[in-house]
Amino acid sequence: MNRKSHLATAVLAATAALAVAACGETRSRTGPPGPEYLQIMGPANQAAQQFSKTASTYTDTTTASDVARDAAPLAQAIRTARNDLLSANPNWRDRYWSPRPPAHTQQDVKELLKAFGGLYVDLVPVGTERTSFSTANWTRQLAQDGARARAAATIVRADLGLPPPRAPSF
């Protein structure tokens, strides 16, 4: 029986960070921006939970191509969430939102977009575009970017009047 690798531990930490950033129920796109944010982040949260389940089975023999295959749905969900947040963010300053989020919300969302960009870059090239793959370096970077995403999402959620994210049990 193979012991779980450092890879599995770091991947779980990073995907837990994304799932925490995205957790919440899905609501319609009408009303204040908070529910719209939750709706946008719902699929990314689901993909993060699925990837976390899969990553929990990784061992020291897990290959970069295995990780790439497993990470693809999460990478796509992050990309979609980034695009949707990019489209929605300017609208949140619209005078028709009630209550209106703080003026700094747009900048905070931009920071979240950067953090999700880091996660996306970590996930996509694994096993495909990289000529060499270091599990230790990759897991360290993924954990750092996951922590950035969690911190940025916590700030955005506060801006939008949402409660702090609940930690999922992985």
C-alpha beads as a LAMMPS data file, in Angstrom:
LAMMPS data file: protein, C-alpha beads

170 atoms
169 bonds

1 atom types
1 bond types

-500.0 500.0 xlo xhi
-500.0 500.0 ylo yhi
-500.0 500.0 zlo zhi

Masses

1 110.0

Atoms # bond

1 1 1 0.000 0.000 0.000
2 1 1 1.463 3.355 -1.045
3 1 1 1.417 6.141 1.448
4 1 1 -0.240 9.348 0.409
5 1 1 2.333 11.632 -1.077
6 1 1 3.215 15.207 -0.330
7 1 1 1.498 15.890 -3.661
8 1 1 -1.857 14.704 -2.329
9 1 1 -1.502 16.798 0.821
10 1 1 -0.607 19.989 -1.038
11 1 1 -3.262 19.480 -3.705
12 1 1 -5.883 18.955 -1.019
13 1 1 -4.815 22.158 0.729
14 1 1 -4.929 24.166 -2.479
15 1 1 -8.274 22.822 -3.671
16 1 1 -9.724 23.269 -0.202
17 1 1 -8.648 26.900 -0.441
18 1 1 -10.496 27.287 -3.734
19 1 1 -13.556 25.466 -2.456
20 1 1 -13.607 27.659 0.632
21 1 1 -13.293 30.693 -1.608
22 1 1 -16.206 29.551 -3.727
23 1 1 -18.521 27.911 -1.206
24 1 1 -22.094 29.044 -0.941
25 1 1 -25.464 28.302 -2.364
26 1 1 -26.435 29.184 -5.901
27 1 1 -29.109 31.832 -6.443
28 1 1 -30.533 33.715 -9.403
29 1 1 -28.608 36.544 -11.058
30 1 1 -31.168 39.121 -9.950
31 1 1 -30.755 41.166 -6.802
32 1 1 -27.573 42.369 -5.132
33 1 1 -24.126 41.218 -6.332
34 1 1 -23.520 38.741 -3.476
35 1 1 -25.835 36.045 -4.824
36 1 1 -24.494 36.608 -8.332
37 1 1 -20.983 35.981 -7.015
38 1 1 -22.142 32.737 -5.400
39 1 1 -23.787 31.644 -8.641
40 1 1 -20.650 32.381 -10.640
41 1 1 -18.457 30.488 -8.179
42 1 1 -20.743 27.450 -7.786
43 1 1 -19.278 25.348 -10.633
44 1 1 -15.699 26.145 -9.546
45 1 1 -16.576 25.020 -6.038
46 1 1 -18.009 21.743 -7.333
47 1 1 -14.957 21.135 -9.529
48 1 1 -12.626 21.891 -6.614
49 1 1 -14.456 19.402 -4.411
50 1 1 -14.240 16.710 -7.103
51 1 1 -10.552 17.366 -7.719
52 1 1 -9.923 17.263 -3.979
53 1 1 -11.580 13.840 -3.738
54 1 1 -9.491 12.547 -6.611
55 1 1 -6.275 14.103 -5.310
56 1 1 -6.782 12.459 -1.932
57 1 1 -6.027 9.150 -3.653
58 1 1 -2.700 10.312 -5.100
59 1 1 0.407 8.446 -4.040
60 1 1 4.118 8.874 -4.672
61 1 1 3.621 7.093 -7.986
62 1 1 1.035 9.549 -9.327
63 1 1 2.310 10.994 -12.598
64 1 1 2.081 14.508 -14.000
65 1 1 -0.181 13.237 -16.785
66 1 1 -2.545 11.729 -14.179
67 1 1 -2.692 15.063 -12.380
68 1 1 -3.211 16.927 -15.665
69 1 1 -6.144 14.715 -16.605
70 1 1 -7.711 15.095 -13.152
71 1 1 -7.066 18.860 -12.985
72 1 1 -8.583 19.689 -16.382
73 1 1 -12.202 20.115 -15.167
74 1 1 -11.055 22.321 -12.278
75 1 1 -8.882 24.427 -14.585
76 1 1 -11.833 24.924 -16.937
77 1 1 -14.152 25.839 -14.052
78 1 1 -11.620 28.397 -12.788
79 1 1 -11.310 29.850 -16.284
80 1 1 -15.079 30.141 -16.618
81 1 1 -15.425 31.724 -13.157
82 1 1 -12.668 34.217 -13.981
83 1 1 -14.387 35.195 -17.231
84 1 1 -17.779 35.517 -15.547
85 1 1 -16.350 37.577 -12.670
86 1 1 -14.555 39.796 -15.158
87 1 1 -17.853 40.451 -16.928
88 1 1 -19.873 40.936 -13.750
89 1 1 -17.438 43.052 -11.746
90 1 1 -17.965 46.408 -13.559
91 1 1 -21.726 45.953 -13.316
92 1 1 -21.529 45.749 -9.533
93 1 1 -20.829 49.485 -9.456
94 1 1 -24.067 50.092 -11.335
95 1 1 -26.367 52.466 -9.454
96 1 1 -29.191 49.925 -9.633
97 1 1 -27.542 47.436 -7.280
98 1 1 -29.058 47.742 -3.862
99 1 1 -27.239 47.777 -1.600
100 1 1 -24.216 48.871 -3.607
101 1 1 -20.937 47.186 -2.729
102 1 1 -18.059 49.347 -1.455
103 1 1 -16.066 51.303 -4.043
104 1 1 -13.007 49.104 -3.528
105 1 1 -14.911 45.955 -4.508
106 1 1 -13.787 46.168 -8.126
107 1 1 -10.134 46.256 -7.097
108 1 1 -10.674 43.371 -4.668
109 1 1 -12.286 41.313 -7.442
110 1 1 -9.292 42.099 -9.668
111 1 1 -7.038 40.662 -6.952
112 1 1 -9.221 37.547 -6.861
113 1 1 -8.960 37.276 -10.641
114 1 1 -5.157 37.401 -10.369
115 1 1 -5.210 34.682 -7.707
116 1 1 -7.450 32.455 -9.831
117 1 1 -5.117 33.134 -12.766
118 1 1 -2.267 31.724 -10.698
119 1 1 -4.244 28.589 -9.902
120 1 1 -5.185 28.180 -13.551
121 1 1 -1.563 28.464 -14.640
122 1 1 -0.619 25.884 -12.004
123 1 1 -3.239 23.393 -13.174
124 1 1 -3.215 23.645 -16.971
125 1 1 0.379 22.983 -17.940
126 1 1 0.909 20.001 -15.666
127 1 1 2.090 17.164 -17.857
128 1 1 1.282 18.955 -21.108
129 1 1 3.280 22.119 -21.719
130 1 1 6.048 21.652 -19.196
131 1 1 9.160 19.861 -20.337
132 1 1 10.041 18.951 -16.770
133 1 1 7.815 18.452 -13.781
134 1 1 8.886 18.725 -10.176
135 1 1 6.203 17.480 -7.824
136 1 1 7.668 19.377 -4.882
137 1 1 7.844 22.700 -6.740
138 1 1 4.399 22.267 -8.263
139 1 1 2.693 21.388 -4.992
140 1 1 4.389 24.297 -3.207
141 1 1 3.229 26.734 -5.893
142 1 1 -0.282 25.276 -5.952
143 1 1 -0.577 25.599 -2.166
144 1 1 0.642 29.217 -2.264
145 1 1 -1.744 30.156 -5.050
146 1 1 -4.609 28.369 -3.296
147 1 1 -3.944 30.409 -0.142
148 1 1 -3.916 33.633 -2.204
149 1 1 -7.241 32.691 -3.787
150 1 1 -8.792 31.972 -0.390
151 1 1 -7.586 35.275 1.064
152 1 1 -8.776 37.267 -1.960
153 1 1 -12.173 35.530 -2.037
154 1 1 -12.692 36.157 1.678
155 1 1 -12.207 39.889 1.063
156 1 1 -14.557 39.909 -1.941
157 1 1 -17.217 38.034 0.020
158 1 1 -16.991 40.638 2.795
159 1 1 -17.276 43.439 0.208
160 1 1 -20.428 41.834 -1.179
161 1 1 -22.033 41.421 2.237
162 1 1 -21.611 37.657 2.267
163 1 1 -20.675 35.716 5.382
164 1 1 -17.165 34.275 5.603
165 1 1 -16.805 31.016 3.679
166 1 1 -17.373 27.802 5.558
167 1 1 -14.550 25.346 5.384
168 1 1 -15.576 22.217 3.510
169 1 1 -14.652 18.834 4.922
170 1 1 -12.277 17.140 2.570

Bonds

1 1 1 2
2 1 2 3
3 1 3 4
4 1 4 5
5 1 5 6
6 1 6 7
7 1 7 8
8 1 8 9
9 1 9 10
10 1 10 11
11 1 11 12
12 1 12 13
13 1 13 14
14 1 14 15
15 1 15 16
16 1 16 17
17 1 17 18
18 1 18 19
19 1 19 20
20 1 20 21
21 1 21 22
22 1 22 23
23 1 23 24
24 1 24 25
25 1 25 26
26 1 26 27
27 1 27 28
28 1 28 29
29 1 29 30
30 1 30 31
31 1 31 32
32 1 32 33
33 1 33 34
34 1 34 35
35 1 35 36
36 1 36 37
37 1 37 38
38 1 38 39
39 1 39 40
40 1 40 41
41 1 41 42
42 1 42 43
43 1 43 44
44 1 44 45
45 1 45 46
46 1 46 47
47 1 47 48
48 1 48 49
49 1 49 50
50 1 50 51
51 1 51 52
52 1 52 53
53 1 53 54
54 1 54 55
55 1 55 56
56 1 56 57
57 1 57 58
58 1 58 59
59 1 59 60
60 1 60 61
61 1 61 62
62 1 62 63
63 1 63 64
64 1 64 65
65 1 65 66
66 1 66 67
67 1 67 68
68 1 68 69
69 1 69 70
70 1 70 71
71 1 71 72
72 1 72 73
73 1 73 74
74 1 74 75
75 1 75 76
76 1 76 77
77 1 77 78
78 1 78 79
79 1 79 80
80 1 80 81
81 1 81 82
82 1 82 83
83 1 83 84
84 1 84 85
85 1 85 86
86 1 86 87
87 1 87 88
88 1 88 89
89 1 89 90
90 1 90 91
91 1 91 92
92 1 92 93
93 1 93 94
94 1 94 95
95 1 95 96
96 1 96 97
97 1 97 98
98 1 98 99
99 1 99 100
100 1 100 101
101 1 101 102
102 1 102 103
103 1 103 104
104 1 104 105
105 1 105 106
106 1 106 107
107 1 107 108
108 1 108 109
109 1 109 110
110 1 110 111
111 1 111 112
112 1 112 113
113 1 113 114
114 1 114 115
115 1 115 116
116 1 116 117
117 1 117 118
118 1 118 119
119 1 119 120
120 1 120 121
121 1 121 122
122 1 122 123
123 1 123 124
124 1 124 125
125 1 125 126
126 1 126 127
127 1 127 128
128 1 128 129
129 1 129 130
130 1 130 131
131 1 131 132
132 1 132 133
133 1 133 134
134 1 134 135
135 1 135 136
136 1 136 137
137 1 137 138
138 1 138 139
139 1 139 140
140 1 140 141
141 1 141 142
142 1 142 143
143 1 143 144
144 1 144 145
145 1 145 146
146 1 146 147
147 1 147 148
148 1 148 149
149 1 149 150
150 1 150 151
151 1 151 152
152 1 152 153
153 1 153 154
154 1 154 155
155 1 155 156
156 1 156 157
157 1 157 158
158 1 158 159
159 1 159 160
160 1 160 161
161 1 161 162
162 1 162 163
163 1 163 164
164 1 164 165
165 1 165 166
166 1 166 167
167 1 167 168
168 1 168 169
169 1 169 170
